[in-house]
Amino acid sequence: MDEAARRIGPTVLRYPGGSLSDLYPWRNGVGRSRGAGTHFFSGATQTIEFGTDEFLDLCARLGARPLITVNVATGTPDDAADWVRYVTKAAQQRGIPPADWWEIGNEPYLREDKQRAIALGPDEYVRRADPIIAAMRGAAPGLKLGIPLRADQIGGLPATPFPGFNQKVLRGLREKFDFVSTHEAYAPFAVDRSYADKDLYLALMAAPEQIADGIAATRAQVSALLGRTLPIAVTEWSALFSIGGRSDGQIATAAGALFAADLLRVFVQHSDVMVANHWSLSGNWHFGALAQDGQPRPVAILLAAFGTALRGNLIPASVETPSFPTPRVGYVAARPAVPQMTALAIRDERRLTLSLVNRSPDASANVRVTCGVSSPKAASAQVLAPTSPFATIVAWERKSVSLDDATISLEMPPHAVALLQIALAAP
């Protein structure tokens, strides 16, 4: 499992992760004699085998920075401050990056019938969060603390049972916080009914534009209410089609990888997105990039290649492309014109790398790339082109490209991702 995770190359790992965070008794997960935690869905008690030390050991082995979500719903200020002291010392002992990124709660703005204690209205969240933040800063003044936010609507549908959550929290908190975190990048989340596979795929391909709009809206709201901007942490994101429905398992297919490729473009192009954590690293129903046995799912294969290839500085990339309409599905609104092709361009001293996504379900693309930065001297491409959008087995394949003066040409099949690497002539 370690080697499989290392190939993905995560730079930030989040713990304990998800709604469990607001039930988590951290002291029961340290030391030789472990206490019990509560299984989120069944309510059964279980010994905490993967506690704080195991998490920090994993961060050390993978070279990842820790991001920890503190228990705001059922924990106390003393619990939080003591955990900060424990983690700070343990991280120093392991020689890993400072454990100074903390979220104050996971999703207090949602109501889960099986665990009603973790749903906090905005006033109750403020009442609990302020003393927790103060206690944590007393334990380690240099912490970077984030608060969870939730738009009232996503794609025109209600997204929280607590309308006005953001406004009341941003105005109500007295203690200083350093970033905001959101979980508004799950798509298409078809909770209302069953949809045809093609419609599910089309909505998923339209979702990055909607998510980009959501990031901009969060930025604008924070700026309007606080008079300043703050970094945005997208601490959970993934394809998500249904829960308890026919399309549950489609998370772990090629469609999830294509969504990841295009959504990473959105995150990179927003300079105030400080971190974007895929939900999740391993196991965890259909979500894990790695299956429970360590086998890579399609999104893991995508992330591993991106982590290796996309290193350098972002440069502008303009795209001329046909478009196609997409229907409303779940929380993704209908769009009249979704661009067929998207591009992300990264440059270092020696090469230019483009991530190209052909989002069309059935149309190939004759791609022509013109470099305005330097004369290309060579080009190569690898393509992730599954047999269908919901294939479960995918692999990168070398693809021939042609180079004519400053123009590179590449044929891309439908529902495919390409990594095009262009060696640049010395200036």
SVG drawing of the C-alpha trace seen along z (x, -y; Angstrom):
<svg xmlns="http://www.w3.org/2000/svg" viewBox="-36 -46 56 53">
<polyline fill="none" stroke="black" stroke-width="0.4" points="0.0,0.0 2.8,-2.4 4.5,-2.0 1.1,-2.4 0.5,-5.6 4.1,-6.8 3.4,-6.5 0.4,-8.9 2.7,-11.4 0.4,-13.2 1.8,-16.4 -0.8,-16.9 -2.6,-14.2 -5.8,-14.9 -6.8,-13.2 -9.0,-11.8 -11.0,-12.7 -14.7,-13.2 -17.6,-13.2 -15.7,-10.9 -13.6,-14.0 -16.5,-15.5 -16.8,-12.3 -13.1,-11.5 -11.7,-11.0 -8.0,-11.5 -6.6,-10.3 -8.1,-6.9 -5.9,-6.6 -2.5,-7.0 -0.3,-4.9 0.0,-1.1 -3.4,-0.6 -5.9,-1.9 -9.4,-3.1 -12.5,-2.8 -14.0,-5.0 -17.5,-5.0 -18.2,-3.6 -19.8,-6.5 -22.6,-4.6 -23.3,-1.6 -22.6,-3.3 -20.6,-0.3 -17.5,-0.8 -14.2,0.2 -10.5,0.0 -8.7,-2.8 -5.8,-1.1 -4.8,-4.0 -4.3,-6.9 -2.3,-10.1 1.1,-8.4 0.3,-6.1 -0.9,-9.0 2.2,-11.1 4.4,-8.0 2.6,-7.8 3.2,-11.5 6.9,-10.9 7.1,-7.9 5.4,-9.7 6.9,-13.2 3.4,-14.7 2.3,-17.6 -0.3,-16.9 -3.7,-18.6 -5.8,-17.7 -9.5,-18.3 -10.3,-19.0 -13.5,-17.8 -15.7,-20.8 -19.0,-19.0 -18.3,-16.6 -14.8,-17.8 -13.7,-20.5 -11.2,-23.4 -8.9,-21.4 -9.1,-18.4 -8.1,-20.5 -5.2,-22.3 -3.8,-19.0 -3.9,-17.5 -2.0,-20.4 0.7,-20.0 0.9,-16.3 1.0,-16.6 3.5,-19.4 6.0,-17.4 5.4,-14.2 5.9,-15.9 9.2,-17.5 10.4,-14.1 9.7,-12.6 11.3,-15.5 8.3,-16.1 6.9,-19.4 5.2,-21.4 1.8,-20.1 0.4,-23.6 -2.7,-23.3 -5.9,-22.5 -9.6,-22.7 -12.1,-23.6 -14.7,-20.9 -15.6,-18.9 -19.1,-19.6 -21.1,-21.2 -23.5,-22.6 -25.0,-19.2 -27.4,-17.1 -26.7,-13.3 -29.6,-11.3 -27.3,-8.6 -25.2,-11.1 -27.3,-14.2 -24.7,-15.5 -22.4,-16.6 -24.9,-19.0 -24.3,-22.5 -26.3,-25.5 -24.1,-28.6 -24.7,-30.1 -23.8,-26.9 -20.8,-26.5 -19.5,-30.0 -20.2,-29.3 -18.1,-26.1 -15.4,-27.2 -14.3,-30.5 -13.0,-28.9 -11.5,-26.0 -9.5,-28.4 -8.4,-30.4 -7.2,-27.3 -5.4,-26.0 -3.6,-29.3 -2.6,-29.3 -0.9,-25.9 0.8,-26.9 0.5,-30.6 1.8,-29.9 -1.0,-27.6 -2.9,-28.1 -6.6,-27.5 -9.4,-27.0 -13.2,-27.1 -15.7,-25.1 -18.1,-27.1 -21.1,-26.0 -23.0,-27.8 -26.8,-28.0 -27.2,-26.4 -25.2,-24.3 -26.4,-24.2 -29.5,-26.0 -30.5,-23.3 -30.5,-23.7 -27.1,-22.6 -27.5,-23.0 -30.4,-22.9 -28.9,-26.0 -29.4,-28.9 -27.1,-31.8 -24.5,-29.6 -21.5,-31.3 -22.7,-34.8 -23.5,-34.1 -20.2,-32.3 -18.0,-34.8 -19.6,-37.7 -20.0,-35.8 -16.5,-34.5 -14.3,-36.7 -11.2,-34.6 -8.8,-34.9 -8.8,-32.2 -6.5,-31.9 -8.3,-30.1 -11.7,-28.7 -12.4,-25.1 -15.1,-23.9 -16.5,-20.5 -18.4,-21.8 -16.5,-19.8 -18.5,-16.5 -20.3,-15.9 -22.8,-15.3 -24.4,-13.8 -27.6,-12.5 -29.6,-12.2 -33.0,-12.9 -33.4,-10.0 -31.6,-7.5 -30.1,-8.9 -28.8,-7.4 -25.1,-6.8 -24.5,-9.3 -26.3,-12.0 -24.3,-11.2 -21.1,-11.5 -22.1,-14.8 -23.0,-16.4 -19.7,-15.3 -17.8,-16.9 -19.8,-20.2 -19.1,-20.2 -15.6,-21.8 -17.1,-25.1 -19.7,-25.1 -17.1,-24.4 -14.9,-27.2 -18.0,-29.5 -18.4,-28.3 -14.8,-29.1 -15.2,-32.6 -18.4,-33.0 -16.8,-31.9 -13.9,-34.3 -16.3,-37.2 -18.4,-36.4 -15.4,-36.2 -14.0,-39.4 -17.3,-41.3 -17.9,-40.2 -14.4,-40.4 -12.9,-43.1 -10.0,-40.8 -9.4,-37.6 -8.4,-34.3 -6.9,-31.1 -9.4,-28.5 -8.8,-24.8 -10.8,-22.3 -10.3,-19.6 -12.6,-17.0 -13.4,-16.5 -14.3,-13.5 -16.7,-12.3 -19.9,-11.1 -22.9,-9.8 -25.2,-8.3 -25.3,-6.8 -27.3,-3.6 -28.1,-3.7 -27.2,-1.9 -24.4,-4.3 -22.5,-4.1 -19.5,-2.2 -19.0,-4.6 -16.9,-6.8 -14.1,-4.3 -14.1,-4.3 -12.4,-6.2 -15.0,-9.0 -13.7,-9.8 -10.2,-10.1 -11.3,-12.4 -13.1,-14.5 -10.0,-14.7 -7.8,-15.8 -10.1,-18.6 -10.9,-19.7 -7.1,-19.9 -6.9,-22.4 -9.5,-24.5 -7.7,-24.3 -4.4,-25.2 -5.8,-28.2 -7.2,-29.7 -4.1,-30.9 -5.9,-31.2 -6.7,-27.5 -4.0,-26.5 -4.8,-22.7 -7.1,-20.3 -7.5,-16.9 -9.0,-14.1 -11.5,-12.1 -9.8,-9.7 -6.5,-8.0 -7.5,-4.3 -10.4,-2.0 -13.4,-4.0 -16.2,-2.5 -15.7,-3.4 -13.9,-6.7 -10.4,-5.6 -7.8,-6.2 -6.4,-2.9 -8.7,0.1 -8.6,1.7 -6.0,4.2 -3.7,1.4 -4.6,1.8 -4.8,-1.5 -8.1,-2.7 -8.3,-4.9 -8.0,-8.1 -4.8,-6.9 -3.3,-6.1 -4.2,-9.7 -2.8,-11.3 0.4,-9.5 1.2,-10.6 0.1,-14.2 2.3,-14.4 5.3,-13.4 4.7,-15.4 3.1,-18.7 6.0,-20.4 6.9,-24.0 5.1,-27.3 1.6,-27.9 1.5,-29.8 -1.6,-31.0 -3.2,-28.7 -6.0,-29.7 -8.3,-27.1 -10.4,-27.3 -12.8,-24.3 -16.4,-23.2 -18.8,-22.8 -21.8,-20.7 -24.9,-21.1 -25.2,-19.2 -28.4,-18.3 -29.2,-19.0 -28.2,-16.0 -28.4,-16.1 -26.5,-19.2 -25.0,-20.1 -27.1,-22.6 -27.7,-22.3 -25.2,-24.2 -25.8,-25.2 -22.2,-25.1 -19.5,-23.1 -16.1,-23.3 -15.1,-20.0 -11.4,-20.5 -9.6,-22.0 -5.9,-22.7 -3.5,-23.3 0.0,-24.5 3.0,-24.2 6.5,-25.2 9.9,-24.7 13.3,-25.6 13.5,-22.8 10.0,-21.8 6.4,-22.8 3.8,-20.2 0.2,-20.4 -2.7,-18.5 -5.4,-18.1 -8.9,-16.8 -11.3,-15.8 -14.6,-15.8 -16.8,-14.7 -18.4,-11.3 -18.2,-10.4 -16.2,-12.9 -12.4,-12.7 -10.3,-15.9 -7.6,-16.9 -5.5,-19.0 -3.0,-21.6 -0.8,-23.3 1.1,-26.5 3.8,-27.5 4.2,-31.2 6.9,-30.9 9.8,-29.3 10.6,-27.2 9.9,-23.5 12.6,-21.0 10.8,-17.8 7.4,-16.6 5.9,-13.4 2.6,-12.4 0.9,-9.8 -2.8,-9.3 -5.3,-7.8 -8.1,-6.7 -10.5,-4.2 -12.7,-2.0 -15.7,-3.7 -16.3,-6.5 -17.1,-4.0 -14.3,-1.5 -12.7,-0.3 -9.3,0.6 -7.2,-2.2 -3.6,-2.6 -1.4,-5.4 -0.3,-4.7 2.3,-6.5 0.7,-8.5 2.5,-9.7 2.6,-13.5 3.8,-15.5 6.0,-18.6 5.9,-21.2 7.9,-24.3 6.1,-25.7 3.0,-23.6 2.4,-20.2 -0.5,-18.0 -2.1,-15.2 -5.2,-13.1 -7.2,-12.5 -10.0,-10.0 -13.2,-10.8 -13.3,-10.8 -9.5,-11.0 -6.7,-12.8 -3.3,-13.5 -0.1,-14.7 1.9,-16.4 5.5,-17.2 7.4,-19.7 11.1,-20.1 12.0,-23.7 15.0,-25.1 17.6,-26.9 16.9,-30.7"/>
</svg>
